[in-house]
Amino acid sequence: MKIKSYDWLLCGCHALSEVAIAYFPNFQYNSSAVRAFRRTITEHPALPQQLTEAGFTPHTQTLTPQQIAAIVRCWGTPALVYEMIKENPYLAIPKMRKKI
């Protein structure tokens, strides 16, 4: 399978859902990819602080170039993440939260 080019990600602002789908293409629904994207941001040690400094909030719907740059610095490009998931399929399994 040929890996997609994600050059579009590095230019301009993008909807959070587009970026989430680029990083989490294995989810059946776009909303699931967005939830996984937001959850993974909070689980990363340094990314939440960098994004907050760049103006990211829990309600952000559009990512700025500065916010996207922080994500790419911490995670790499979606193509790199795709390769890591291909080598370690357990990374693509959504985590189950305990109900309170």
Backbone atoms as SQL, in Angstrom:
CREATE TABLE atoms (id INTEGER PRIMARY KEY, chain TEXT, resi INTEGER, resn TEXT, atom TEXT, x REAL, y REAL, z REAL);
INSERT INTO atoms VALUES
  (1, 'A', 1, 'MET', 'N', 0.835, -1.179, 0.000),
  (2, 'A', 1, 'MET', 'CA', 0.000, 0.000, 0.000),
  (3, 'A', 1, 'MET', 'C', 0.882, 1.245, 0.000),
  (4, 'A', 2, 'LYS', 'N', 0.536, 2.177, -0.852),
  (5, 'A', 2, 'LYS', 'CA', 1.298, 3.416, -0.952),
  (6, 'A', 2, 'LYS', 'C', 0.895, 4.370, 0.177),
  (7, 'A', 3, 'ILE', 'N', 1.879, 4.967, 0.815),
  (8, 'A', 3, 'ILE', 'CA', 1.615, 5.907, 1.902),
  (9, 'A', 3, 'ILE', 'C', 1.248, 7.260, 1.311),
  (10, 'A', 4, 'LYS', 'N', 0.189, 7.875, 1.860),
  (11, 'A', 4, 'LYS', 'CA', -0.269, 9.172, 1.395),
  (12, 'A', 4, 'LYS', 'C', 0.737, 10.262, 1.743),
  (13, 'A', 5, 'SER', 'N', 0.690, 11.316, 0.971),
  (14, 'A', 5, 'SER', 'CA', 1.494, 12.496, 1.278),
  (15, 'A', 5, 'SER', 'C', 0.660, 13.400, 2.191),
  (16, 'A', 6, 'TYR', 'N', 1.294, 13.875, 3.240),
  (17, 'A', 6, 'TYR', 'CA', 0.603, 14.758, 4.175),
  (18, 'A', 6, 'TYR', 'C', 1.191, 16.162, 4.130),
  (19, 'A', 7, 'ASP', 'N', 1.670, 16.571, 2.970),
  (20, 'A', 7, 'ASP', 'CA', 2.213, 17.921, 2.816),
  (21, 'A', 7, 'ASP', 'C', 1.151, 18.989, 3.082),
  (22, 'A', 8, 'TRP', 'N', -0.108, 18.666, 2.777),
  (23, 'A', 8, 'TRP', 'CA', -1.199, 19.619, 3.007),
  (24, 'A', 8, 'TRP', 'C', -1.288, 20.019, 4.476),
  (25, 'A', 9, 'LEU', 'N', -0.885, 19.128, 5.355),
  (26, 'A', 9, 'LEU', 'CA', -0.982, 19.366, 6.791),
  (27, 'A', 9, 'LEU', 'C', -0.089, 20.526, 7.229),
  (28, 'A', 10, 'LEU', 'N', 0.994, 20.739, 6.524),
  (29, 'A', 10, 'LEU', 'CA', 1.982, 21.733, 6.930),
  (30, 'A', 10, 'LEU', 'C', 1.692, 23.138, 6.410),
  (31, 'A', 11, 'CYS', 'N', 0.591, 23.307, 5.686),
  (32, 'A', 11, 'CYS', 'CA', 0.252, 24.615, 5.119),
  (33, 'A', 11, 'CYS', 'C', -1.112, 25.082, 5.596),
  (34, 'A', 12, 'GLY', 'N', -1.151, 26.157, 6.350),
  (35, 'A', 12, 'GLY', 'CA', -2.404, 26.777, 6.742),
  (36, 'A', 12, 'GLY', 'C', -3.120, 26.101, 7.896),
  (37, 'A', 13, 'CYS', 'N', -4.339, 26.588, 8.137),
  (38, 'A', 13, 'CYS', 'CA', -5.195, 26.053, 9.194),
  (39, 'A', 13, 'CYS', 'C', -6.002, 24.879, 8.646),
  (40, 'A', 14, 'HIS', 'N', -6.358, 23.946, 9.546),
  (41, 'A', 14, 'HIS', 'CA', -7.145, 22.785, 9.133),
  (42, 'A', 14, 'HIS', 'C', -8.144, 22.433, 10.220),
  (43, 'A', 15, 'ALA', 'N', -9.256, 21.871, 9.792),
  (44, 'A', 15, 'ALA', 'CA', -10.257, 21.402, 10.743),
  (45, 'A', 15, 'ALA', 'C', -9.643, 20.313, 11.607),
  (46, 'A', 16, 'LEU', 'N', -9.954, 20.352, 12.873),
  (47, 'A', 16, 'LEU', 'CA', -9.427, 19.346, 13.793),
  (48, 'A', 16, 'LEU', 'C', -9.813, 17.946, 13.320),
  (49, 'A', 17, 'SER', 'N', -11.018, 17.799, 12.778),
  (50, 'A', 17, 'SER', 'CA', -11.456, 16.478, 12.314),
  (51, 'A', 17, 'SER', 'C', -10.586, 15.960, 11.171),
  (52, 'A', 18, 'GLU', 'N', -10.157, 16.831, 10.256),
  (53, 'A', 18, 'GLU', 'CA', -9.274, 16.408, 9.155),
  (54, 'A', 18, 'GLU', 'C', -7.939, 15.888, 9.690),
  (55, 'A', 19, 'VAL', 'N', -7.388, 16.604, 10.657),
  (56, 'A', 19, 'VAL', 'CA', -6.106, 16.206, 11.236),
  (57, 'A', 19, 'VAL', 'C', -6.276, 14.911, 12.028),
  (58, 'A', 20, 'ALA', 'N', -7.368, 14.808, 12.773),
  (59, 'A', 20, 'ALA', 'CA', -7.625, 13.593, 13.549),
  (60, 'A', 20, 'ALA', 'C', -7.745, 12.375, 12.633),
  (61, 'A', 21, 'ILE', 'N', -8.436, 12.521, 11.522),
  (62, 'A', 21, 'ILE', 'CA', -8.602, 11.416, 10.578),
  (63, 'A', 21, 'ILE', 'C', -7.262, 11.055, 9.941),
  (64, 'A', 22, 'ALA', 'N', -6.415, 12.037, 9.713),
  (65, 'A', 22, 'ALA', 'CA', -5.091, 11.752, 9.150),
  (66, 'A', 22, 'ALA', 'C', -4.270, 10.913, 10.123),
  (67, 'A', 23, 'TYR', 'N', -4.379, 11.203, 11.419),
  (68, 'A', 23, 'TYR', 'CA', -3.608, 10.465, 12.422),
  (69, 'A', 23, 'TYR', 'C', -4.272, 9.153, 12.832),
  (70, 'A', 24, 'PHE', 'N', -5.589, 9.085, 12.751),
  (71, 'A', 24, 'PHE', 'CA', -6.330, 7.891, 13.172),
  (72, 'A', 24, 'PHE', 'C', -7.268, 7.424, 12.061),
  (73, 'A', 25, 'PRO', 'N', -6.725, 6.941, 10.950),
  (74, 'A', 25, 'PRO', 'CA', -7.571, 6.558, 9.811),
  (75, 'A', 25, 'PRO', 'C', -8.305, 5.230, 10.007),
  (76, 'A', 26, 'ASN', 'N', -7.970, 4.477, 11.030),
  (77, 'A', 26, 'ASN', 'CA', -8.555, 3.152, 11.211),
  (78, 'A', 26, 'ASN', 'C', -9.929, 3.175, 11.874),
  (79, 'A', 27, 'PHE', 'N', -10.362, 4.324, 12.339),
  (80, 'A', 27, 'PHE', 'CA', -11.670, 4.400, 12.981),
  (81, 'A', 27, 'PHE', 'C', -12.766, 4.478, 11.934),
  (82, 'A', 28, 'GLN', 'N', -13.895, 3.850, 12.239),
  (83, 'A', 28, 'GLN', 'CA', -15.000, 3.797, 11.291),
  (84, 'A', 28, 'GLN', 'C', -15.687, 5.153, 11.142),
  (85, 'A', 29, 'TYR', 'N', -15.763, 5.895, 12.237),
  (86, 'A', 29, 'TYR', 'CA', -16.459, 7.177, 12.215),
  (87, 'A', 29, 'TYR', 'C', -15.486, 8.311, 12.497),
  (88, 'A', 30, 'ASN', 'N', -15.736, 9.450, 11.860),
  (89, 'A', 30, 'ASN', 'CA', -14.883, 10.621, 12.070),
  (90, 'A', 30, 'ASN', 'C', -14.895, 11.052, 13.533),
  (91, 'A', 31, 'SER', 'N', -16.049, 10.968, 14.171),
  (92, 'A', 31, 'SER', 'CA', -16.148, 11.385, 15.570),
  (93, 'A', 31, 'SER', 'C', -15.284, 10.503, 16.475),
  (94, 'A', 32, 'SER', 'N', -15.141, 9.239, 16.122),
  (95, 'A', 32, 'SER', 'CA', -14.276, 8.340, 16.906),
  (96, 'A', 32, 'SER', 'C', -12.819, 8.740, 16.758),
  (97, 'A', 33, 'ALA', 'N', -12.435, 9.134, 15.556),
  (98, 'A', 33, 'ALA', 'CA', -11.060, 9.587, 15.328),
  (99, 'A', 33, 'ALA', 'C', -10.791, 10.863, 16.114),
  (100, 'A', 34, 'VAL', 'N', -11.762, 11.763, 16.158),
  (101, 'A', 34, 'VAL', 'CA', -11.599, 13.016, 16.905),
  (102, 'A', 34, 'VAL', 'C', -11.460, 12.722, 18.396),
  (103, 'A', 35, 'ARG', 'N', -12.298, 11.819, 18.927),
  (104, 'A', 35, 'ARG', 'CA', -12.191, 11.469, 20.355),
  (105, 'A', 35, 'ARG', 'C', -10.830, 10.849, 20.663),
  (106, 'A', 36, 'ALA', 'N', -10.369, 9.951, 19.787),
  (107, 'A', 36, 'ALA', 'CA', -9.058, 9.318, 19.998),
  (108, 'A', 36, 'ALA', 'C', -7.950, 10.367, 19.921),
  (109, 'A', 37, 'PHE', 'N', -8.071, 11.297, 18.996),
  (110, 'A', 37, 'PHE', 'CA', -7.087, 12.366, 18.830),
  (111, 'A', 37, 'PHE', 'C', -7.003, 13.219, 20.094),
  (112, 'A', 38, 'ARG', 'N', -8.161, 13.664, 20.582),
  (113, 'A', 38, 'ARG', 'CA', -8.195, 14.496, 21.790),
  (114, 'A', 38, 'ARG', 'C', -7.677, 13.718, 23.002),
  (115, 'A', 39, 'ARG', 'N', -8.057, 12.443, 23.126),
  (116, 'A', 39, 'ARG', 'CA', -7.597, 11.625, 24.250),
  (117, 'A', 39, 'ARG', 'C', -6.084, 11.447, 24.197),
  (118, 'A', 40, 'THR', 'N', -5.551, 11.195, 23.024),
  (119, 'A', 40, 'THR', 'CA', -4.120, 10.971, 22.872),
  (120, 'A', 40, 'THR', 'C', -3.334, 12.243, 23.177),
  (121, 'A', 41, 'ILE', 'N', -3.891, 13.385, 22.833),
  (122, 'A', 41, 'ILE', 'CA', -3.238, 14.659, 23.178),
  (123, 'A', 41, 'ILE', 'C', -3.080, 14.762, 24.699),
  (124, 'A', 42, 'THR', 'N', -4.136, 14.446, 25.431),
  (125, 'A', 42, 'THR', 'CA', -4.070, 14.576, 26.894),
  (126, 'A', 42, 'THR', 'C', -3.124, 13.564, 27.520),
  (127, 'A', 43, 'GLU', 'N', -2.909, 12.436, 26.859),
  (128, 'A', 43, 'GLU', 'CA', -2.032, 11.403, 27.398),
  (129, 'A', 43, 'GLU', 'C', -0.556, 11.663, 27.110),
  (130, 'A', 44, 'HIS', 'N', -0.265, 12.568, 26.204),
  (131, 'A', 44, 'HIS', 'CA', 1.126, 12.876, 25.863),
  (132, 'A', 44, 'HIS', 'C', 1.709, 13.785, 26.939),
  (133, 'A', 45, 'PRO', 'N', 2.956, 13.548, 27.363),
  (134, 'A', 45, 'PRO', 'CA', 3.511, 14.327, 28.472),
  (135, 'A', 45, 'PRO', 'C', 3.660, 15.830, 28.220),
  (136, 'A', 46, 'ALA', 'N', 4.060, 16.254, 27.033),
  (137, 'A', 46, 'ALA', 'CA', 4.352, 17.670, 26.811),
  (138, 'A', 46, 'ALA', 'C', 3.364, 18.364, 25.879),
  (139, 'A', 47, 'LEU', 'N', 2.635, 17.612, 25.090),
  (140, 'A', 47, 'LEU', 'CA', 1.797, 18.206, 24.051),
  (141, 'A', 47, 'LEU', 'C', 0.678, 19.102, 24.582),
  (142, 'A', 48, 'PRO', 'N', -0.055, 18.729, 25.620),
  (143, 'A', 48, 'PRO', 'CA', -1.136, 19.624, 26.078),
  (144, 'A', 48, 'PRO', 'C', -0.658, 21.031, 26.431),
  (145, 'A', 49, 'GLN', 'N', 0.477, 21.125, 27.079),
  (146, 'A', 49, 'GLN', 'CA', 1.001, 22.443, 27.450),
  (147, 'A', 49, 'GLN', 'C', 1.384, 23.247, 26.210),
  (148, 'A', 50, 'GLN', 'N', 2.052, 22.609, 25.260),
  (149, 'A', 50, 'GLN', 'CA', 2.448, 23.305, 24.027),
  (150, 'A', 50, 'GLN', 'C', 1.220, 23.789, 23.261),
  (151, 'A', 51, 'LEU', 'N', 0.193, 22.952, 23.188),
  (152, 'A', 51, 'LEU', 'CA', -1.018, 23.344, 22.465),
  (153, 'A', 51, 'LEU', 'C', -1.762, 24.461, 23.190),
  (154, 'A', 52, 'THR', 'N', -1.824, 24.397, 24.512),
  (155, 'A', 52, 'THR', 'CA', -2.482, 25.450, 25.283),
  (156, 'A', 52, 'THR', 'C', -1.782, 26.785, 25.077),
  (157, 'A', 53, 'GLU', 'N', -0.463, 26.763, 25.065),
  (158, 'A', 53, 'GLU', 'CA', 0.302, 27.990, 24.820),
  (159, 'A', 53, 'GLU', 'C', 0.037, 28.541, 23.421),
  (160, 'A', 54, 'ALA', 'N', -0.333, 27.651, 22.490),
  (161, 'A', 54, 'ALA', 'CA', -0.624, 28.074, 21.115),
  (162, 'A', 54, 'ALA', 'C', -2.103, 28.413, 20.925),
  (163, 'A', 55, 'GLY', 'N', -2.890, 28.404, 22.030),
  (164, 'A', 55, 'GLY', 'CA', -4.283, 28.816, 21.949),
  (165, 'A', 55, 'GLY', 'C', -5.290, 27.682, 21.819),
  (166, 'A', 56, 'PHE', 'N', -4.869, 26.460, 21.989),
  (167, 'A', 56, 'PHE', 'CA', -5.762, 25.297, 21.888),
  (168, 'A', 56, 'PHE', 'C', -6.598, 25.181, 23.157),
  (169, 'A', 57, 'THR', 'N', -7.890, 24.898, 23.001),
  (170, 'A', 57, 'THR', 'CA', -8.784, 24.649, 24.125),
  (171, 'A', 57, 'THR', 'C', -9.527, 23.333, 23.873),
  (172, 'A', 58, 'PRO', 'N', -10.250, 22.826, 24.865),
  (173, 'A', 58, 'PRO', 'CA', -11.027, 21.608, 24.641),
  (174, 'A', 58, 'PRO', 'C', -12.122, 21.766, 23.579),
  (175, 'A', 59, 'HIS', 'N', -12.440, 23.002, 23.220),
  (176, 'A', 59, 'HIS', 'CA', -13.495, 23.255, 22.236),
  (177, 'A', 59, 'HIS', 'C', -12.959, 23.680, 20.870),
  (178, 'A', 60, 'THR', 'N', -11.665, 23.662, 20.691),
  (179, 'A', 60, 'THR', 'CA', -11.050, 24.071, 19.427),
  (180, 'A', 60, 'THR', 'C', -11.539, 23.174, 18.294),
  (181, 'A', 61, 'GLN', 'N', -11.967, 23.795, 17.197),
  (182, 'A', 61, 'GLN', 'CA', -12.432, 23.051, 16.025),
  (183, 'A', 61, 'GLN', 'C', -11.493, 23.196, 14.828),
  (184, 'A', 62, 'THR', 'N', -10.672, 24.251, 14.835),
  (185, 'A', 62, 'THR', 'CA', -9.728, 24.495, 13.753),
  (186, 'A', 62, 'THR', 'C', -8.333, 24.649, 14.345),
  (187, 'A', 63, 'LEU', 'N', -7.392, 23.908, 13.790),
  (188, 'A', 63, 'LEU', 'CA', -6.012, 23.964, 14.280),
  (189, 'A', 63, 'LEU', 'C', -5.217, 24.965, 13.453),
  (190, 'A', 64, 'THR', 'N', -4.457, 25.792, 14.147),
  (191, 'A', 64, 'THR', 'CA', -3.604, 26.781, 13.490),
  (192, 'A', 64, 'THR', 'C', -2.288, 26.115, 13.097),
  (193, 'A', 65, 'PRO', 'N', -1.510, 26.761, 12.223),
  (194, 'A', 65, 'PRO', 'CA', -0.202, 26.195, 11.863),
  (195, 'A', 65, 'PRO', 'C', 0.698, 25.968, 13.075),
  (196, 'A', 66, 'GLN', 'N', 0.631, 26.854, 14.065),
  (197, 'A', 66, 'GLN', 'CA', 1.459, 26.695, 15.267),
  (198, 'A', 66, 'GLN', 'C', 1.039, 25.455, 16.058),
  (199, 'A', 67, 'GLN', 'N', -0.259, 25.209, 16.163),
  (200, 'A', 67, 'GLN', 'CA', -0.751, 24.031, 16.868),
  (201, 'A', 67, 'GLN', 'C', -0.396, 22.751, 16.109),
  (202, 'A', 68, 'ILE', 'N', -0.536, 22.782, 14.797),
  (203, 'A', 68, 'ILE', 'CA', -0.185, 21.619, 13.979),
  (204, 'A', 68, 'ILE', 'C', 1.307, 21.337, 14.086),
  (205, 'A', 69, 'ALA', 'N', 2.121, 22.393, 14.103),
  (206, 'A', 69, 'ALA', 'CA', 3.571, 22.207, 14.235),
  (207, 'A', 69, 'ALA', 'C', 3.912, 21.529, 15.557),
  (208, 'A', 70, 'ALA', 'N', 3.213, 21.893, 16.633),
  (209, 'A', 70, 'ALA', 'CA', 3.464, 21.258, 17.938),
  (210, 'A', 70, 'ALA', 'C', 3.120, 19.774, 17.875),
  (211, 'A', 71, 'ILE', 'N', 2.028, 19.437, 17.215),
  (212, 'A', 71, 'ILE', 'CA', 1.618, 18.032, 17.089),
  (213, 'A', 71, 'ILE', 'C', 2.644, 17.257, 16.275),
  (214, 'A', 72, 'VAL', 'N', 3.076, 17.818, 15.164),
  (215, 'A', 72, 'VAL', 'CA', 4.052, 17.134, 14.305),
  (216, 'A', 72, 'VAL', 'C', 5.391, 16.981, 15.033),
  (217, 'A', 73, 'ARG', 'N', 5.789, 17.997, 15.806),
  (218, 'A', 73, 'ARG', 'CA', 7.031, 17.874, 16.588),
  (219, 'A', 73, 'ARG', 'C', 6.959, 16.734, 17.591),
  (220, 'A', 74, 'CYS', 'N', 5.817, 16.580, 18.237),
  (221, 'A', 74, 'CYS', 'CA', 5.683, 15.551, 19.274),
  (222, 'A', 74, 'CYS', 'C', 5.405, 14.160, 18.713),
  (223, 'A', 75, 'TRP', 'N', 4.569, 14.071, 17.705),
  (224, 'A', 75, 'TRP', 'CA', 4.143, 12.765, 17.182),
  (225, 'A', 75, 'TRP', 'C', 4.800, 12.372, 15.883),
  (226, 'A', 76, 'GLY', 'N', 5.279, 13.338, 15.116),
  (227, 'A', 76, 'GLY', 'CA', 5.736, 13.053, 13.758),
  (228, 'A', 76, 'GLY', 'C', 4.577, 13.236, 12.800),
  (229, 'A', 77, 'THR', 'N', 4.804, 12.969, 11.545),
  (230, 'A', 77, 'THR', 'CA', 3.745, 13.114, 10.544),
  (231, 'A', 77, 'THR', 'C', 2.780, 11.942, 10.645),
  (232, 'A', 78, 'PRO', 'N', 1.574, 12.077, 10.089),
  (233, 'A', 78, 'PRO', 'CA', 0.638, 10.955, 10.106),
  (234, 'A', 78, 'PRO', 'C', 1.215, 9.700, 9.442),
  (235, 'A', 79, 'ALA', 'N', 2.051, 9.877, 8.423),
  (236, 'A', 79, 'ALA', 'CA', 2.663, 8.717, 7.756),
  (237, 'A', 79, 'ALA', 'C', 3.568, 7.955, 8.728),
  (238, 'A', 80, 'LEU', 'N', 4.301, 8.673, 9.547),
  (239, 'A', 80, 'LEU', 'CA', 5.166, 8.033, 10.547),
  (240, 'A', 80, 'LEU', 'C', 4.337, 7.301, 11.586),
  (241, 'A', 81, 'VAL', 'N', 3.251, 7.925, 12.026),
  (242, 'A', 81, 'VAL', 'CA', 2.361, 7.294, 13.000),
  (243, 'A', 81, 'VAL', 'C', 1.728, 6.047, 12.389),
  (244, 'A', 82, 'TYR', 'N', 1.329, 6.134, 11.126),
  (245, 'A', 82, 'TYR', 'CA', 0.751, 4.979, 10.439),
  (246, 'A', 82, 'TYR', 'C', 1.725, 3.807, 10.435),
  (247, 'A', 83, 'GLU', 'N', 2.974, 4.082, 10.163),
  (248, 'A', 83, 'GLU', 'CA', 3.988, 3.015, 10.159),
  (249, 'A', 83, 'GLU', 'C', 4.169, 2.417, 11.550),
  (250, 'A', 84, 'MET', 'N', 4.138, 3.256, 12.585),
  (251, 'A', 84, 'MET', 'CA', 4.274, 2.745, 13.952),
  (252, 'A', 84, 'MET', 'C', 3.087, 1.860, 14.320),
  (253, 'A', 85, 'ILE', 'N', 1.876, 2.254, 13.898),
  (254, 'A', 85, 'ILE', 'CA', 0.691, 1.443, 14.178),
  (255, 'A', 85, 'ILE', 'C', 0.742, 0.137, 13.403),
  (256, 'A', 86, 'LYS', 'N', 1.258, 0.197, 12.181),
  (257, 'A', 86, 'LYS', 'CA', 1.363, -1.022, 11.378),
  (258, 'A', 86, 'LYS', 'C', 2.308, -2.020, 12.048),
  (259, 'A', 87, 'GLU', 'N', 3.376, -1.526, 12.637),
  (260, 'A', 87, 'GLU', 'CA', 4.340, -2.387, 13.332),
  (261, 'A', 87, 'GLU', 'C', 3.841, -2.815, 14.710),
  (262, 'A', 88, 'ASN', 'N', 3.004, -1.987, 15.339),
  (263, 'A', 88, 'ASN', 'CA', 2.477, -2.264, 16.682),
  (264, 'A', 88, 'ASN', 'C', 0.964, -2.070, 16.668),
  (265, 'A', 89, 'PRO', 'N', 0.198, -3.038, 16.177),
  (266, 'A', 89, 'PRO', 'CA', -1.253, -2.858, 16.014),
  (267, 'A', 89, 'PRO', 'C', -1.999, -2.514, 17.296),
  (268, 'A', 90, 'TYR', 'N', -1.459, -2.871, 18.444),
  (269, 'A', 90, 'TYR', 'CA', -2.143, -2.564, 19.697),
  (270, 'A', 90, 'TYR', 'C', -2.303, -1.058, 19.903),
  (271, 'A', 91, 'LEU', 'N', -1.493, -0.243, 19.231),
  (272, 'A', 91, 'LEU', 'CA', -1.601, 1.208, 19.374),
  (273, 'A', 91, 'LEU', 'C', -2.906, 1.747, 18.789),
  (274, 'A', 92, 'ALA', 'N', -3.520, 0.994, 17.883),
  (275, 'A', 92, 'ALA', 'CA', -4.753, 1.454, 17.230),
  (276, 'A', 92, 'ALA', 'C', -6.001, 1.058, 18.005),
  (277, 'A', 93, 'ILE', 'N', -5.853, 0.274, 19.061),
  (278, 'A', 93, 'ILE', 'CA', -7.014, -0.182, 19.819),
  (279, 'A', 93, 'ILE', 'C', -7.449, 0.921, 20.779),
  (280, 'A', 94, 'PRO', 'N', -8.702, 1.333, 20.681),
  (281, 'A', 94, 'PRO', 'CA', -9.157, 2.382, 21.584),
  (282, 'A', 94, 'PRO', 'C', -9.178, 1.905, 23.030),
  (283, 'A', 95, 'LYS', 'N', -8.844, 2.805, 23.940),
  (284, 'A', 95, 'LYS', 'CA', -8.854, 2.470, 25.360),
  (285, 'A', 95, 'LYS', 'C', -10.283, 2.562, 25.877),
  (286, 'A', 96, 'MET', 'N', -10.630, 1.646, 26.742),
  (287, 'A', 96, 'MET', 'CA', -11.957, 1.628, 27.339),
  (288, 'A', 96, 'MET', 'C', -11.889, 2.373, 28.666),
  (289, 'A', 97, 'ARG', 'N', -12.811, 3.277, 28.862),
  (290, 'A', 97, 'ARG', 'CA', -12.863, 4.008, 30.117),
  (291, 'A', 97, 'ARG', 'C', -13.832, 3.320, 31.064),
  (292, 'A', 98, 'LYS', 'N', -13.505, 3.340, 32.335),
  (293, 'A', 98, 'LYS', 'CA', -14.394, 2.765, 33.341),
  (294, 'A', 98, 'LYS', 'C', -15.556, 3.719, 33.574),
  (295, 'A', 99, 'LYS', 'N', -16.746, 3.159, 33.675),
  (296, 'A', 99, 'LYS', 'CA', -17.914, 3.978, 33.977),
  (297, 'A', 99, 'LYS', 'C', -17.978, 4.216, 35.470),
  (298, 'A', 100, 'ILE', 'N', -18.306, 5.413, 35.826),
  (299, 'A', 100, 'ILE', 'CA', -18.362, 5.781, 37.239),
  (300, 'A', 100, 'ILE', 'C', -19.763, 5.560, 37.773);
